[in-house]
Amino acid sequence: MTVEQTRSRRAMDRIGLLLARHGGISNARMRQALEATGLTMRQGITLMHLAETGPIGQQALMEALKVDPSALVAILNDLERDNLVERRRDPADRRRHIVAITEAGTSAVTRVDTTMSAVERELLAHLDPDEIATLHTLLARINTSVNDEACAES
């Protein structure tokens, strides 16, 4: 093996580069799969969260999803336009909006879940269940934040 091949090999063994490469590929595959459902990644995540939590205040939803208020408004506007969520005033506090998933939204979550599961099965096909569990645990511990300036997602 030449010195250049050794250097190249070491570069490809760097964990940060491996995460970036696999993360980029995973992200692209998830986005492509979600496009087939007619949703963006953020819309899919929002619907999945609403399906799990039930009706929730818009402020609490923003905090749970860790998105900027204007970004959440745009996401909810699109989802509401497509009859996937509804916003209504909280009868106890008219300044507060409650966001709820609709029946159509629940159906969309089923499609999103099926789509994401298929992508995950393909990506993780060479790992056994214990390895997948370990990978999940380790990835959850990586020091990243959605508030990182380098993370300007559209």
LUMZAPA-785414 format. One record per residue: residue number from 0; residue in one letter; x, y, z of N, C-alpha, C in turn. Coordinates in nm, 4 decimals, m for minus. Layout:
N
+------+------+----------+----------+----------+----------+----------+----------+----------+----------+----------+
: resi : resn :     n.c1 :     n.c2 :     n.c3 :    ca.c1 :    ca.c2 :    ca.c3 :     c.c1 :     c.c2 :     c.c3 :
+------+------+----------+----------+----------+----------+----------+----------+----------+----------+----------+
:  NUM :    a :        X :        Y :        Z :        X :        Y :        Z :        X :        Y :        Z :
...
+------+------+----------+----------+----------+----------+----------+----------+----------+----------+----------+
***
This chain:
154
+------+------+----------+----------+----------+----------+----------+----------+----------+----------+----------+
: resi : resn :     n.c1 :     n.c2 :     n.c3 :    ca.c1 :    ca.c2 :    ca.c3 :     c.c1 :     c.c2 :     c.c3 :
+------+------+----------+----------+----------+----------+----------+----------+----------+----------+----------+
:    0 :    m :   0.0851 :  m0.1174 :   0.0000 :   0.0000 :   0.0000 :   0.0000 :   0.0898 :   0.1238 :   0.0000 :
:    1 :    t :   0.0590 :   0.2179 :  m0.0868 :   0.1392 :   0.3396 :  m0.0953 :   0.1052 :   0.4337 :   0.0194 :
:    2 :    v :   0.1907 :   0.5342 :   0.0404 :   0.1668 :   0.6344 :   0.1449 :   0.0369 :   0.7080 :   0.1170 :
:    3 :    e :   0.0117 :   0.7415 :  m0.0093 :  m0.1126 :   0.8112 :  m0.0448 :  m0.2348 :   0.7251 :  m0.0158 :
:    4 :    q :  m0.2254 :   0.5960 :  m0.0458 :  m0.3377 :   0.5067 :  m0.0179 :  m0.3606 :   0.4949 :   0.1332 :
:    5 :    t :  m0.2509 :   0.4909 :   0.2093 :  m0.2620 :   0.4834 :   0.3547 :  m0.3281 :   0.6085 :   0.4097 :
:    6 :    r :  m0.2857 :   0.7267 :   0.3625 :  m0.3451 :   0.8529 :   0.4070 :  m0.4938 :   0.8581 :   0.3701 :
:    7 :    s :  m0.5262 :   0.8168 :   0.2479 :  m0.6647 :   0.8167 :   0.2030 :  m0.7471 :   0.7215 :   0.2888 :
:    8 :    r :  m0.6911 :   0.6065 :   0.3170 :  m0.7614 :   0.5065 :   0.3991 :  m0.7896 :   0.5637 :   0.5372 :
:    9 :    r :  m0.6903 :   0.6293 :   0.5978 :  m0.7098 :   0.6878 :   0.7308 :  m0.8179 :   0.7952 :   0.7258 :
:   10 :    a :  m0.8215 :   0.8745 :   0.6188 :  m0.9237 :   0.9787 :   0.6067 :  m1.0627 :   0.9155 :   0.6031 :
:   11 :    m :  m1.0772 :   0.8046 :   0.5334 :  m1.2079 :   0.7394 :   0.5229 :  m1.2458 :   0.6660 :   0.6514 :
:   12 :    d :  m1.1484 :   0.6448 :   0.7406 :  m1.1769 :   0.5812 :   0.8683 :  m1.2126 :   0.6815 :   0.9777 :
:   13 :    r :  m1.2024 :   0.8096 :   0.9503 :  m1.2355 :   0.9113 :   1.0501 :  m1.3855 :   0.9052 :   1.0785 :
:   14 :    i :  m1.4187 :   0.8964 :   1.2035 :  m1.5593 :   0.8798 :   1.2426 :  m1.6447 :   0.9974 :   1.1953 :
:   15 :    g :  m1.5940 :   1.1193 :   1.2088 :  m1.6705 :   1.2360 :   1.1644 :  m1.7030 :   1.2291 :   1.0163 :
:   16 :    l :  m1.6058 :   1.1866 :   0.9362 :  m1.6301 :   1.1754 :   0.7921 :  m1.7275 :   1.0622 :   0.7609 :
:   17 :    l :  m1.7151 :   0.9516 :   0.8330 :  m1.8101 :   0.8409 :   0.8129 :  m1.9519 :   0.8849 :   0.8500 :
:   18 :    l :  m1.9653 :   0.9556 :   0.9624 :  m2.0975 :   1.0050 :   1.0020 :  m2.1529 :   1.1014 :   0.8975 :
:   19 :    a :  m2.0663 :   1.1896 :   0.8481 :  m2.1111 :   1.2861 :   0.7476 :  m2.1565 :   1.2148 :   0.6208 :
:   20 :    r :  m2.0791 :   1.1192 :   0.5752 :  m2.1134 :   1.0469 :   0.4526 :  m2.2434 :   0.9687 :   0.4697 :
:   21 :    h :  m2.2500 :   0.8896 :   0.5756 :  m2.3703 :   0.8087 :   0.5964 :  m2.4908 :   0.8952 :   0.6319 :
:   22 :    g :  m2.4668 :   1.0017 :   0.7080 :  m2.5757 :   1.0935 :   0.7411 :  m2.6314 :   1.1620 :   0.6180 :
:   23 :    g :  m2.5422 :   1.2050 :   0.5300 :  m2.5864 :   1.2696 :   0.4056 :  m2.6685 :   1.1759 :   0.3189 :
:   24 :    i :  m2.6210 :   1.0526 :   0.3082 :  m2.6931 :   0.9526 :   0.2279 :  m2.8275 :   0.9201 :   0.2932 :
:   25 :    s :  m2.8276 :   0.8996 :   0.4254 :  m2.9520 :   0.8699 :   0.4968 :  m3.0515 :   0.9835 :   0.4822 :
:   26 :    n :  m3.0038 :   1.1054 :   0.4977 :  m3.0884 :   1.2241 :   0.4850 :  m3.1500 :   1.2312 :   0.3451 :
:   27 :    a :  m3.0681 :   1.2118 :   0.2439 :  m3.1175 :   1.2184 :   0.1059 :  m3.2221 :   1.1100 :   0.0795 :
:   28 :    r :  m3.1962 :   0.9885 :   0.1273 :  m3.2922 :   0.8790 :   0.1060 :  m3.4237 :   0.9042 :   0.1788 :
:   29 :    m :  m3.4143 :   0.9551 :   0.3021 :  m3.5365 :   0.9849 :   0.3778 :  m3.6169 :   1.0950 :   0.3087 :
:   30 :    r :  m3.5485 :   1.1988 :   0.2649 :  m3.6179 :   1.3093 :   0.1980 :  m3.6851 :   1.2618 :   0.0681 :
:   31 :    q :  m3.6145 :   1.1800 :  m0.0097 :  m3.6723 :   1.1280 :  m0.1336 :  m3.7947 :   1.0417 :  m0.1042 :
:   32 :    a :  m3.7846 :   0.9575 :  m0.0020 :  m3.8967 :   0.8706 :   0.0331 :  m4.0156 :   0.9533 :   0.0805 :
:   33 :    l :  m3.9893 :   1.0556 :   0.1604 :  m4.0980 :   1.1404 :   0.2094 :  m4.1630 :   1.2196 :   0.0970 :
:   34 :    e :  m4.0841 :   1.2597 :  m0.0014 :  m4.1415 :   1.3317 :  m0.1163 :  m4.2526 :   1.2503 :  m0.1808 :
:   35 :    a :  m4.2366 :   1.1187 :  m0.1806 :  m4.3392 :   1.0317 :  m0.2393 :  m4.4705 :   1.0401 :  m0.1605 :
:   36 :    t :  m4.4631 :   1.0799 :  m0.0326 :  m4.5846 :   1.0962 :   0.0471 :  m4.6389 :   1.2380 :   0.0347 :
:   37 :    g :  m4.5648 :   1.3247 :  m0.0329 :  m4.6067 :   1.4632 :  m0.0498 :  m4.5683 :   1.5529 :   0.0663 :
:   38 :    l :  m4.4811 :   1.5047 :   0.1534 :  m4.4425 :   1.5813 :   0.2714 :  m4.2931 :   1.6090 :   0.2747 :
:   39 :    t :  m4.2576 :   1.7161 :   0.3437 :  m4.1164 :   1.7434 :   0.3706 :  m4.0789 :   1.6709 :   0.5000 :
:   40 :    m :  m3.9500 :   1.6686 :   0.5292 :  m3.9029 :   1.6058 :   0.6525 :  m3.9670 :   1.6734 :   0.7745 :
:   41 :    r :  m3.9654 :   1.8045 :   0.7774 :  m4.0219 :   1.8762 :   0.8916 :  m4.1725 :   1.8527 :   0.9052 :
:   42 :    q :  m4.2429 :   1.8455 :   0.7951 :  m4.3865 :   1.8180 :   0.8011 :  m4.4110 :   1.6772 :   0.8554 :
:   43 :    g :  m4.3339 :   1.5811 :   0.8074 :  m4.3479 :   1.4430 :   0.8550 :  m4.3195 :   1.4314 :   1.0033 :
:   44 :    i :  m4.2128 :   1.4962 :   1.0491 :  m4.1777 :   1.4926 :   1.1912 :  m4.2872 :   1.5581 :   1.2745 :
:   45 :    t :  m4.3397 :   1.6696 :   1.2262 :  m4.4473 :   1.7397 :   1.2981 :  m4.5700 :   1.6507 :   1.3106 :
:   46 :    l :  m4.6096 :   1.5871 :   1.2023 :  m4.7261 :   1.4977 :   1.2071 :  m4.7026 :   1.3799 :   1.3009 :
:   47 :    m :  m4.5832 :   1.3208 :   1.2944 :  m4.5537 :   1.2074 :   1.3827 :  m4.5611 :   1.2506 :   1.5290 :
:   48 :    h :  m4.5093 :   1.3693 :   1.5589 :  m4.5147 :   1.4183 :   1.6968 :  m4.6601 :   1.4386 :   1.7409 :
:   49 :    l :  m4.7396 :   1.5000 :   1.6554 :  m4.8805 :   1.5223 :   1.6903 :  m4.9555 :   1.3901 :   1.7074 :
:   50 :    a :  m4.9210 :   1.2905 :   1.6274 :  m4.9853 :   1.1594 :   1.6406 :  m4.9508 :   1.0963 :   1.7752 :
:   51 :    e :  m4.8297 :   1.1209 :   1.8239 :  m4.7867 :   1.0657 :   1.9525 :  m4.8462 :   1.1409 :   2.0708 :
:   52 :    t :  m4.8518 :   1.2738 :   2.0612 :  m4.8899 :   1.3543 :   2.1779 :  m5.0380 :   1.3872 :   2.1849 :
:   53 :    g :  m5.1036 :   1.3897 :   2.0706 :  m5.2401 :   1.4395 :   2.0672 :  m5.2370 :   1.5913 :   2.0604 :
:   54 :    p :  m5.3520 :   1.6557 :   2.0749 :  m5.3567 :   1.8023 :   2.0659 :  m5.2579 :   1.8670 :   2.1628 :
:   55 :    i :  m5.1925 :   1.9713 :   2.1148 :  m5.0877 :   2.0363 :   2.1933 :  m5.0866 :   2.1849 :   2.1596 :
:   56 :    g :  m5.0493 :   2.2657 :   2.2548 :  m5.0363 :   2.4087 :   2.2303 :  m4.9261 :   2.4357 :   2.1288 :
:   57 :    q :  m4.9479 :   2.5369 :   2.0457 :  m4.8509 :   2.5680 :   1.9407 :  m4.7136 :   2.6011 :   2.0002 :
:   58 :    q :  m4.7098 :   2.6721 :   2.1112 :  m4.5838 :   2.7054 :   2.1784 :  m4.5136 :   2.5782 :   2.2256 :
:   59 :    a :  m4.5873 :   2.4876 :   2.2874 :  m4.5294 :   2.3621 :   2.3351 :  m4.4787 :   2.2777 :   2.2179 :
:   60 :    l :  m4.5506 :   2.2804 :   2.1068 :  m4.5080 :   2.2077 :   1.9874 :  m4.3776 :   2.2653 :   1.9345 :
:   61 :    m :  m4.3678 :   2.3966 :   1.9316 :  m4.2455 :   2.4627 :   1.8858 :  m4.1279 :   2.4206 :   1.9735 :
:   62 :    e :  m4.1482 :   2.4178 :   2.1036 :  m4.0412 :   2.3799 :   2.1960 :  m4.0040 :   2.2325 :   2.1805 :
:   63 :    a :  m4.1024 :   2.1468 :   2.1625 :  m4.0765 :   2.0034 :   2.1477 :  m3.9988 :   1.9733 :   2.0200 :
:   64 :    l :  m4.0346 :   2.0437 :   1.9117 :  m3.9690 :   2.0201 :   1.7825 :  m3.8397 :   2.0993 :   1.7680 :
:   65 :    k :  m3.8183 :   2.1960 :   1.8600 :  m3.6993 :   2.2802 :   1.8579 :  m3.6855 :   2.3531 :   1.7237 :
:   66 :    v :  m3.7947 :   2.4189 :   1.6838 :  m3.7938 :   2.4975 :   1.5603 :  m3.8270 :   2.6424 :   1.5920 :
:   67 :    d :  m3.7849 :   2.7285 :   1.5061 :  m3.8126 :   2.8710 :   1.5162 :  m3.9632 :   2.8931 :   1.4997 :
:   68 :    p :  m4.0203 :   2.9905 :   1.5715 :  m4.1654 :   3.0148 :   1.5597 :  m4.2120 :   3.0372 :   1.4161 :
:   69 :    s :  m4.1371 :   3.1140 :   1.3384 :  m4.1797 :   3.1395 :   1.2000 :  m4.1731 :   3.0122 :   1.1158 :
:   70 :    a :  m4.0765 :   2.9253 :   1.1439 :  m4.0668 :   2.7980 :   1.0714 :  m4.1871 :   2.7100 :   1.1045 :
:   71 :    l :  m4.2246 :   2.7071 :   1.2327 :  m4.3397 :   2.6250 :   1.2712 :  m4.4683 :   2.6771 :   1.2076 :
:   72 :    v :  m4.4843 :   2.8076 :   1.2046 :  m4.6038 :   2.8657 :   1.1418 :  m4.6114 :   2.8236 :   0.9951 :
:   73 :    a :  m4.4987 :   2.8280 :   0.9253 :  m4.4968 :   2.7872 :   0.7840 :  m4.5315 :   2.6395 :   0.7691 :
:   74 :    i :  m4.4756 :   2.5558 :   0.8550 :  m4.5053 :   2.4117 :   0.8510 :  m4.6547 :   2.3887 :   0.8754 :
:   75 :    l :  m4.7070 :   2.4525 :   0.9799 :  m4.8481 :   2.4335 :   1.0141 :  m4.9413 :   2.4911 :   0.9078 :
:   76 :    n :  m4.9026 :   2.6025 :   0.8469 :  m4.9843 :   2.6579 :   0.7386 :  m4.9992 :   2.5570 :   0.6258 :
:   77 :    d :  m4.8876 :   2.4936 :   0.5877 :  m4.8926 :   2.3942 :   0.4799 :  m4.9742 :   2.2718 :   0.5210 :
:   78 :    l :  m4.9527 :   2.2243 :   0.6427 :  m5.0266 :   2.1062 :   0.6896 :  m5.1750 :   2.1353 :   0.7043 :
:   79 :    e :  m5.2077 :   2.2557 :   0.7494 :  m5.3484 :   2.2944 :   0.7634 :  m5.4133 :   2.3102 :   0.6258 :
:   80 :    r :  m5.3415 :   2.3685 :   0.5318 :  m5.3924 :   2.3835 :   0.3948 :  m5.4285 :   2.2471 :   0.3350 :
:   81 :    d :  m5.3482 :   2.1458 :   0.3674 :  m5.3708 :   2.0113 :   0.3153 :  m5.4622 :   1.9270 :   0.4052 :
:   82 :    n :  m5.5256 :   1.9931 :   0.5051 :  m5.6199 :   1.9286 :   0.5962 :  m5.5559 :   1.8154 :   0.6769 :
:   83 :    l :  m5.4280 :   1.8307 :   0.7113 :  m5.3590 :   1.7285 :   0.7897 :  m5.3537 :   1.7645 :   0.9384 :
:   84 :    v :  m5.3649 :   1.8936 :   0.9672 :  m5.3755 :   1.9408 :   1.1053 :  m5.4796 :   2.0514 :   1.1102 :
:   85 :    e :  m5.5230 :   2.0804 :   1.2316 :  m5.6096 :   2.1964 :   1.2502 :  m5.5617 :   2.2733 :   1.3721 :
:   86 :    r :  m5.5730 :   2.4041 :   1.3631 :  m5.5406 :   2.4914 :   1.4758 :  m5.6702 :   2.5557 :   1.5218 :
:   87 :    r :  m5.6845 :   2.5619 :   1.6509 :  m5.8027 :   2.6285 :   1.7056 :  m5.7607 :   2.7027 :   1.8321 :
:   88 :    r :  m5.8371 :   2.8034 :   1.8643 :  m5.8102 :   2.8803 :   1.9861 :  m5.8432 :   2.7941 :   2.1073 :
:   89 :    d :  m5.7617 :   2.8059 :   2.2087 :  m5.7870 :   2.7389 :   2.3353 :  m5.9024 :   2.8116 :   2.4032 :
:   90 :    p :  m6.0126 :   2.7426 :   2.4324 :  m6.1265 :   2.8108 :   2.4947 :  m6.0914 :   2.8722 :   2.6311 :
:   91 :    a :  m5.9931 :   2.8151 :   2.6988 :  m5.9526 :   2.8671 :   2.8297 :  m5.8618 :   2.9894 :   2.8186 :
:   92 :    d :  m5.7939 :   3.0045 :   2.7038 :  m5.7033 :   3.1179 :   2.6831 :  m5.7037 :   3.1498 :   2.5339 :
:   93 :    r :  m5.7796 :   3.2476 :   2.4939 :  m5.7998 :   3.2800 :   2.3519 :  m5.6703 :   3.3213 :   2.2803 :
:   94 :    r :  m5.5660 :   3.3548 :   2.3557 :  m5.4376 :   3.3908 :   2.2931 :  m5.3602 :   3.2668 :   2.2493 :
:   95 :    r :  m5.3979 :   3.1518 :   2.2998 :  m5.3248 :   3.0268 :   2.2781 :  m5.3918 :   2.9449 :   2.1680 :
:   96 :    h :  m5.3088 :   2.8884 :   2.0795 :  m5.3596 :   2.8003 :   1.9740 :  m5.3282 :   2.6553 :   2.0091 :
:   97 :    i :  m5.4259 :   2.5695 :   1.9875 :  m5.4083 :   2.4253 :   2.0042 :  m5.3962 :   2.3654 :   1.8647 :
:   98 :    v :  m5.2980 :   2.2792 :   1.8470 :  m5.2766 :   2.2125 :   1.7185 :  m5.3144 :   2.0656 :   1.7353 :
:   99 :    a :  m5.3966 :   2.0150 :   1.6438 :  m5.4402 :   1.8750 :   1.6491 :  m5.4266 :   1.8124 :   1.5107 :
:  100 :    i :  m5.3933 :   1.6863 :   1.5102 :  m5.3846 :   1.6123 :   1.3844 :  m5.5266 :   1.5725 :   1.3421 :
:  101 :    t :  m5.5507 :   1.5738 :   1.2128 :  m5.6815 :   1.5339 :   1.1594 :  m5.6780 :   1.3858 :   1.1218 :
:  102 :    e :  m5.7931 :   1.3351 :   1.0791 :  m5.7985 :   1.1976 :   1.0302 :  m5.7062 :   1.1789 :   0.9099 :
:  103 :    a :  m5.7082 :   1.2760 :   0.8192 :  m5.6197 :   1.2694 :   0.7021 :  m5.4736 :   1.2745 :   0.7456 :
:  104 :    g :  m5.4441 :   1.3512 :   0.8494 :  m5.3086 :   1.3587 :   0.9026 :  m5.2638 :   1.2263 :   0.9614 :
:  105 :    t :  m5.3562 :   1.1597 :   1.0302 :  m5.3249 :   1.0282 :   1.0874 :  m5.2949 :   0.9275 :   0.9764 :
:  106 :    s :  m5.3694 :   0.9330 :   0.8681 :  m5.3422 :   0.8459 :   0.7529 :  m5.2055 :   0.8778 :   0.6933 :
:  107 :    a :  m5.1730 :   1.0065 :   0.6869 :  m5.0426 :   1.0474 :   0.6340 :  m4.9299 :   0.9946 :   0.7219 :
:  108 :    v :  m4.9488 :   0.9949 :   0.8542 :  m4.8467 :   0.9433 :   0.9461 :  m4.8214 :   0.7956 :   0.9191 :
:  109 :    t :  m4.9264 :   0.7210 :   0.8910 :  m4.9098 :   0.5790 :   0.8589 :  m4.8218 :   0.5630 :   0.7353 :
:  110 :    r :  m4.8463 :   0.6450 :   0.6335 :  m4.7639 :   0.6394 :   0.5118 :  m4.6195 :   0.6811 :   0.5415 :
:  111 :    v :  m4.6021 :   0.7850 :   0.6210 :  m4.4681 :   0.8319 :   0.6571 :  m4.3936 :   0.7231 :   0.7335 :
:  112 :    d :  m4.4597 :   0.6624 :   0.8298 :  m4.3963 :   0.5579 :   0.9104 :  m4.3547 :   0.4396 :   0.8232 :
:  113 :    t :  m4.4432 :   0.3977 :   0.7335 :  m4.4122 :   0.2870 :   0.6427 :  m4.2932 :   0.3220 :   0.5544 :
:  114 :    t :  m4.2929 :   0.4443 :   0.5019 :  m4.1853 :   0.4905 :   0.4142 :  m4.0524 :   0.4959 :   0.4883 :
:  115 :    m :  m4.0536 :   0.5558 :   0.6071 :  m3.9297 :   0.5683 :   0.6847 :  m3.8778 :   0.4313 :   0.7287 :
:  116 :    s :  m3.9678 :   0.3421 :   0.7653 :  m3.9267 :   0.2072 :   0.8062 :  m3.8585 :   0.1340 :   0.6910 :
:  117 :    a :  m3.9095 :   0.1502 :   0.5702 :  m3.8490 :   0.0852 :   0.4541 :  m3.7073 :   0.1376 :   0.4306 :
:  118 :    v :  m3.6886 :   0.2680 :   0.4418 :  m3.5559 :   0.3265 :   0.4238 :  m3.4621 :   0.2766 :   0.5333 :
:  119 :    e :  m3.5088 :   0.2757 :   0.6568 :  m3.4257 :   0.2279 :   0.7673 :  m3.3871 :   0.0816 :   0.7491 :
:  120 :    r :  m3.4816 :  m0.0019 :   0.7064 :  m3.4492 :  m0.1439 :   0.6833 :  m3.3383 :  m0.1572 :   0.5808 :
:  121 :    e :  m3.3458 :  m0.0779 :   0.4743 :  m3.2440 :  m0.0831 :   0.3697 :  m3.1088 :  m0.0344 :   0.4226 :
:  122 :    l :  m3.1094 :   0.0767 :   0.4942 :  m2.9847 :   0.1323 :   0.5465 :  m2.9176 :   0.0408 :   0.6485 :
:  123 :    l :  m2.9969 :  m0.0270 :   0.7283 :  m2.9435 :  m0.1064 :   0.8390 :  m2.9445 :  m0.2561 :   0.8110 :
:  124 :    a :  m2.9587 :  m0.2924 :   0.6858 :  m2.9745 :  m0.4334 :   0.6472 :  m2.8604 :  m0.5232 :   0.6944 :
:  125 :    h :  m2.7404 :  m0.4701 :   0.7077 :  m2.6255 :  m0.5524 :   0.7456 :  m2.6009 :  m0.5541 :   0.8965 :
:  126 :    l :  m2.6928 :  m0.4968 :   0.9732 :  m2.6786 :  m0.4952 :   1.1186 :  m2.7839 :  m0.5859 :   1.1816 :
:  127 :    d :  m2.7440 :  m0.6541 :   1.2893 :  m2.8426 :  m0.7359 :   1.3608 :  m2.9149 :  m0.6467 :   1.4626 :
:  128 :    p :  m3.0241 :  m0.6951 :   1.5213 :  m3.1022 :  m0.6111 :   1.6138 :  m3.0210 :  m0.5526 :   1.7297 :
:  129 :    d :  m2.9268 :  m0.6299 :   1.7855 :  m2.8439 :  m0.5775 :   1.8952 :  m2.7542 :  m0.4644 :   1.8454 :
:  130 :    e :  m2.6994 :  m0.4784 :   1.7265 :  m2.6148 :  m0.3725 :   1.6709 :  m2.6967 :  m0.2468 :   1.6431 :
:  131 :    i :  m2.8176 :  m0.2640 :   1.5950 :  m2.9052 :  m0.1488 :   1.5696 :  m2.9362 :  m0.0779 :   1.7013 :
:  132 :    a :  m2.9648 :  m0.1536 :   1.8062 :  m2.9921 :  m0.0936 :   1.9376 :  m2.8694 :  m0.0185 :   1.9892 :
:  133 :    t :  m2.7518 :  m0.0767 :   1.9732 :  m2.6279 :  m0.0107 :   2.0163 :  m2.6047 :   0.1156 :   1.9359 :
:  134 :    l :  m2.6240 :   0.1085 :   1.8052 :  m2.6070 :   0.2261 :   1.7197 :  m2.7011 :   0.3374 :   1.7636 :
:  135 :    h :  m2.8257 :   0.3035 :   1.7907 :  m2.9235 :   0.4027 :   1.8353 :  m2.8776 :   0.4698 :   1.9647 :
:  136 :    t :  m2.8341 :   0.3887 :   2.0598 :  m2.7868 :   0.4417 :   2.1882 :  m2.6682 :   0.5346 :   2.1692 :
:  137 :    l :  m2.5734 :   0.4944 :   2.0880 :  m2.4537 :   0.5759 :   2.0660 :  m2.4868 :   0.7052 :   1.9911 :
:  138 :    l :  m2.5688 :   0.6964 :   1.8881 :  m2.6041 :   0.8166 :   1.8125 :  m2.6794 :   0.9161 :   1.8996 :
:  139 :    a :  m2.7628 :   0.8672 :   1.9900 :  m2.8383 :   0.9552 :   2.0793 :  m2.7460 :   1.0319 :   2.1739 :
:  140 :    r :  m2.6265 :   0.9806 :   2.1949 :  m2.5316 :   1.0443 :   2.2870 :  m2.4334 :   1.1390 :   2.2182 :
:  141 :    i :  m2.4353 :   1.1453 :   2.0870 :  m2.3421 :   1.2335 :   2.0160 :  m2.3769 :   1.3782 :   2.0466 :
:  142 :    n :  m2.2756 :   1.4581 :   2.0686 :  m2.2915 :   1.5967 :   2.1105 :  m2.3246 :   1.6868 :   1.9912 :
:  143 :    t :  m2.4516 :   1.6922 :   1.9567 :  m2.5000 :   1.7814 :   1.8514 :  m2.6253 :   1.8507 :   1.9003 :
:  144 :    s :  m2.6630 :   1.9562 :   1.8316 :  m2.7821 :   2.0310 :   1.8684 :  m2.8480 :   2.0859 :   1.7430 :
:  145 :    v :  m2.9798 :   2.0833 :   1.7388 :  m3.0503 :   2.1420 :   1.6251 :  m3.0313 :   2.2929 :   1.6218 :
:  146 :    n :  m2.9860 :   2.3503 :   1.7329 :  m2.9616 :   2.4946 :   1.7388 :  m2.8220 :   2.5325 :   1.6905 :
:  147 :    d :  m2.7427 :   2.4344 :   1.6518 :  m2.6089 :   2.4611 :   1.6012 :  m2.6172 :   2.5483 :   1.4764 :
:  148 :    e :  m2.5350 :   2.6499 :   1.4695 :  m2.5393 :   2.7419 :   1.3545 :  m2.5123 :   2.6705 :   1.2229 :
:  149 :    a :  m2.4399 :   2.5601 :   1.2284 :  m2.4094 :   2.4841 :   1.1067 :  m2.5285 :   2.4037 :   1.0581 :
:  150 :    c :  m2.6382 :   2.4079 :   1.1326 :  m2.7534 :   2.3218 :   1.1050 :  m2.8698 :   2.4030 :   1.0500 :
:  151 :    a :  m2.8456 :   2.4821 :   0.9485 :  m2.9514 :   2.5642 :   0.8890 :  m3.0294 :   2.4801 :   0.7902 :
:  152 :    e :  m3.1313 :   2.4059 :   0.8418 :  m3.2133 :   2.3178 :   0.7581 :  m3.3245 :   2.3963 :   0.6930 :
:  153 :    s :  m3.3532 :   2.3623 :   0.5700 :  m3.4643 :   2.4298 :   0.4996 :  m3.5927 :   2.3554 :   0.5183 :
+------+------+----------+----------+----------+----------+----------+----------+----------+----------+----------+
***
